[in-house]
Amino acid sequence: MAKIQITQIKSRINAPKVQKLTLDALGIRKMNHSVIKEDTPDIMGMVKRVHHLVKVTKL
């Protein structure tokens, strides 16, 4: 399965609680923090919810 790198590029301070919980579920804790995840439909759905806060790079 392909892997993607997800990096938070914008602050989560004014984001709704649902988006903050989504970032937590992805494992992103702070600005410029990156995680590597499998490219599954579940993960991509979570990324779509917070697409304006993160940058996605295919590995």
N, C-alpha and C positions, 0 to 999 in steps of 0.2 A: 504494500500500500504506500502511496506517496505521502510525503511529510510536508508540513507547512510550518513556517516560523511566524508567530504572532507577537507583535511589539506594540505596546501602548505608546501613542504619540501625543495624546491630548489628556488633559486632567479629567479626573472623574468627579471632581468636587460638586459641580452643578448637575451631574447626571441623575436621572431618576433611580430609585432604589433597585428596580428590576435590572437596569444596566450595570449597576455596581455589583449585584449578585452574579450576573453573567460573567463579569470580569473575574470575580473570585472563583467561579466554577471553572474558568479557563486556566486558573493558576497565576493570573497576572496580579502582582501586588502593588507596583508603583510605576511611576513614569519611566520610560525607556527600558522596562523590564521585558524580557523576551522569553517565550516558551516555545517548545517544538512539540507539535501534536500531529496525529494521523489525520489525513485528509478524508474524513468521513462526513456523511450528511449531517450527523448530529453536531459535530464541531463547526461545520460551515454554517449551520443555522444559528449557532451562538455567535459566530463572527458577524453574520449579517445583522444581528440585533445591535451590535456595538461597532459597526463598520466605520463610523465617524470618529471613533476614539482609538482605533488600532490600525496598524499597517500589516498586511499579510504578504509574505514572501514564500514562494514555492521552492522547496529544496530538491 
